[in-house]
Amino acid sequence: MTSPSPEVRARMAVGTSVEDDLGWALGVVFRRYAKAAAAALADMPGGPRGYQVLATVVFEGPRRQLDLAQHLGVDRTVMTYLLDDLEKADLVERQPDRADRRARLIAPTEVGRSALCDLEKKLVAAEAEVLGSLEESERKVFRTLLQRAAVNADSVEHLHNACEVADELGVTADD
C-alpha cells in the first residue's frame, strides 16, 4: 500500500474534508452542469453535438461539412448522420459550395436560428440552476476565473470538443 501524498497528509492533519478538494469540486459541478445541459438539449437531434453544429453555423456562418467535422472534432461518418438528423428537423440545410461543386456548405435555416435562441435560453436556465447558490456578481467572477484557467489548461492539452470530456468521463443525462 502506498502512503498518502504530502498534500493528502496535510489535509488529514488539519481535518480538511473532500469538499476542499479542487478535483472533487470540479467533478461535482461538471457532472451537475452536464446533466442539466443534456436535459436542456434533450429534444435536439444529436444532443450536445447537434447543438454545437447548429451554434457554429449560426454564429460563424456556413461551413463545408468536412471543415465543420474537423473544427468540432467529430468523425466524418458521425457528422454525416448528425447532419442528416439536423436536416430532417429543418435546423440546417446543405447548400452547394460555389467554390467547389463537390462540396456542400452547412447553413442554418430560419427554424434552426429560432431553435438556437430557445436552446440558449434553456442553457442559461441550466447554468443558473447549477450556480444558483452564487450571487450574480460571484457568478461573473467564477466564470471569468474558470475561463482563464480553462484557456491556460487548453493551451497545454488542446481539447477540440467539450463532448470529448463528457465521453471520456462517461457522463450521460441518466447519471
N, C-alpha and C positions, 0 to 999 in steps of 0.2 A: 504494500500500500504506500502511495506517495504522500509526502507531507504537504500541508496546505502552503500556498504561495505566501510571500510576505504580506501582500495586500489582504488576503483572507485571514491570516493570523492577526493582523492589525484590527480588522473588523471584529473578529472574535474577542479580542482583548477588551474592546470598548462596548461590546454587546450590540454592534450595528446589525440591523436586520437586512433581509433580502431587498426590502423596499429602497434601500440606499444604493443598490447596485445599478449602475447605468444600463447594463445589458438587460436586466430584468425589466427596468422601466421602459426601455425602448421596445422590448418584445411585447409587453402588455399593451402599450399604446398602439404599436403597429398592428397587432392582432385585432384590437378593437376597431381601428380605422379600416383595416382590410375587410372585416365583416360588414361594417356599416356601408362602406363604398360598394361592396358586392351586392348588398341589398338594394342600394340606390340604383345600381346598374342591372338589376335582375332582368328587366324587360328588354335590355339592349342586346341585339344579336352579337354574340361573341363576348359579352360581358365587358370587362375592363379593356380587353384588346380592341373590341369593336369601338368602344368609346375613344381610345387613343387614335384609331384610324380616323374616326369622324372629326375629332378635335383637330388633328393635324391638317386635314384637308380644308377645314373651315378656316382655321387661323393662319395657315401657311400657304393656302391655295392648292389647286390641283397638282398632283404628282403622278409620275409614272408608277405603275404597280410595283415593279421591281425596286425602284428607288424608295418607295414607301415601306416595303418589306425590310429593306436594309436599314433604313432610318429607325424603324421601330424594333428591329431585332426579331422579326417574325419570319419563320421559314417560308419560302416561296409558295410551297404547296398549301400550307396552312393559310397563307394570305389569300390565295385564290378562293378557298372555301369560305373564308371570312368575308371577302368582298361579295361573293355570291349571296351570302345571307344578308349583308347590308344592302345590297342592290334589290333583293326581293322585298325588303322592308321599305324600299323607296327612300333610303337615307343617303345613298351615294349613287353615282352613275359612272359608267365607263364611257369615256369620250375618245374619239380618235386624236392622236397626237400629231399635229401638223408638221412637227419637225422629224417625226419617224413614224411612217404609216404602219409599221409592225407593232408599235407600242400603243398602249391605252393610258389615258390620264384618268385618275380617280378624282372625281369632283363631287362636292356635296350638292344635294338637292335642297329645295326650299323646305321640304319636310325634314330633311336632315339638319338644317340650320335651326329650325324650330325645336326639334328634338334635343339638340345640343343645349339650347337655352334651358330646357326643362331639366336635363341631366345635371347641368351646372348648379341649378337651384337645389336639387336633391343632394349633390355632393357637398354644397355649402352647409346644408342642414346636417349631413352626416358628420362633417368636421365640427360643427357647433355642438353636436351631441358628445363627441369624443372629448372635446376640450371644454365642455360645459362647466367644469369646476374652476376655470380660469376667467378672470376679468378680461374684457375686450383688450385693454392695453397689454395685459400679460400674454394674451394670445398673439398679438403682433410681435412682441419681443421673442416669444417662443418660436414663432415661425421664422423670424429673421435669423436667430441664432442657429436653429436647426438647418435652415437652408445654407448658411455659411459653412456649418460642419459637413453637410452633405456634399456641397461643391468641392470642398477640400478632400473628402473621402473619395469622391468620384474621380478626382484628378490622380489619385494613387491607383485605384482599381476601377476603371470606367465601366459603368453599367449602361447598356443600351436601352433597357426596357425595365420599368418598375415591376412588370409582371414576373420577370425573372426571379426577383427576390421572393415573391409570394410562392412561385413554383418551387424554388429551392427549399423553402421552409414548409411547403405542403399546406399553405393556408388556403382554406376554402370558406365559403359563406356558411357552411354547415358546422364549422368548428365551434 
